[in-house]
Amino acid sequence: AITDAMYRAMIEALGAADADADIRVIAFLGSPGCFSAGNDMADFMAFAMSGGKGRLAAGDFLHALVGVQKPIVSGVDGLAIGIGTTLNLHCDLTVASSRSLFKTPFVDLALVPEAASSLLVPRIMGHQRAFALLAAGEGFSADQAQQAGLIWKVVPETEVEAETLKIAAMLAAKPPQALKIARDLLRGDSADIRARIDAEIIHFAAQLQSAEARAAFEAFMRR
């Protein structure tokens, strides 16, 4: 699970990578069997109990991710829960193992979609698949995620890291300015994405403090 401290460390790493001309590509990798279990529930509960004081580091991380000027690749093996799924919406190429599971149980936790997923996922896969993933909380296998356009390639679990780094190296070898221009043209203006991230965060923070979210968190922690 990703804690506030981990988000801040990733923000710093993204900024350092973007500022270093010798770094051509950024790669996200998780652990064998688990790309990410999602947001740390203890941090969520602490935010809710504080009455919403402070700032959710996840929002700052998402804005940093959207602002990255270099290609981003990711390699997913196993569980990709919550942000573990939506992070890949901001990657340019994602490789996943055949045993991967993409799942966003936002509504089950009395929360709402984040990472501009409420904007990007319907664009990528249409309303019904987007509703299944983001509202109904249905899990997507790697094959389903590939068919829906969420990821690029499915490989055996033993090949995820090597294939991800191979793709990163391939991109790093390309003329950097031409690649940047091509990427910028493909991604377009990020203003609507940033605006949706902010709108989602407002709802997310409000829901974190709701009675239904507190009940959902308590039930989760009891399990």
Buried (B, 14 or more C-beta within 10 A) or exposed (E): BBEBEBBBBBBEEBEEBBEEEEEBBBBBBBEEEBBBBBBBBEBBBBBBEEEEEEEBBBBBBBBBBBEBEBBBBBBBBBBBBBBBBBBBBBBBBBBBBBBBBBBBBBBEBBBBBBBBBBBBBBEEBEEEBBBBBBBEBBBBBBEBBBEBEBBBBBBEBEBBBEBBBEBBEEBBEBEBEEBBEEBEEEEEEBEEBBEBBEBBBEBBBEBBBEEEBBEBBEEBEEE
